[in-house]
């Protein structure tokens, strides 16, 4: 026959409950951080595409025909009317006209900012995961001591 299980003391029971609650909160935080990182990654992909498009625009001439993506794998034929100025979003639904160089610089700046934000979130996620591992170990100690 197996060994009899030792019951947890009231203090140990409270500690297990506290650790379990903290673990669940941390799981939620980890999920939220992962979702934010994925959202940043999506924006970074769009910024990369925007920068590539802006850089390729330099190679075109006024009057050249291009295909403009309109969503759903659909495109619109258009002609370049002005290759030196572009309209670019600056946030909160506001767009401004900028030179090509200014637009590329703006995209580069956003990319740097988002890269920093992503790195911060990765660091936070690592800290959360480290704490979760610690809690998992503590809970294993309690569970192991009851067997």
Residue, then its C-alpha position, 0 to 999 in steps of 0.5 A: x500500500x502507498x503512504x498516507x497523505x499528509x494534510x496541509x496545515x491551514x497556513x499551507x492551504x492559504x499559501x497554496x490558494x494564494x500561489x494558485x491565484x497568482x499563477x492564474x493572474x500571471x497566466x492572464x498577463x502572459x496571454x495579454x503580453x503575447x497578444x500585444x506582441x503579436x499586434x506589434x508584429x503585425x504593425x511592424x510587418x505593415x511598416x516594412x511593407x510601407x517602407x519597401x513601397x516608398x523605396x520602390x516609388x523612388x524608382x518609378x516615373x510620373x505616369x507609370x502604371x501601378x497596382x494598388x492593393x485595396x484588400x481581399x487580394x484585390x487591386x486597382x490600376x493607378x498612375x503615378x501623378x506625383x512621386x515626390x510627395x505622399x500622404x501618410x498617417x500620423x496617428x488618430x486617423x490624421x494624414x499629412x502630405x510629406x516628401x518621400x524622404x520624410x515619409x520614409x523617415x517617419x516609418x523608420x521612426x515608428x519602426x524603432x519605437x515599436x521595436x522598443x515597445x516590443x522589446x519591453x513587452x518581451x522582457x515583461x513576458x520573460x519576467x512573468x514566465x520566470x515567476x510562473x516557473x517559480x510558483x509552479x515549483x512552489x506548488x510542486x513542493x506542497x503537492x509533493x509533501x501531501x503524498 
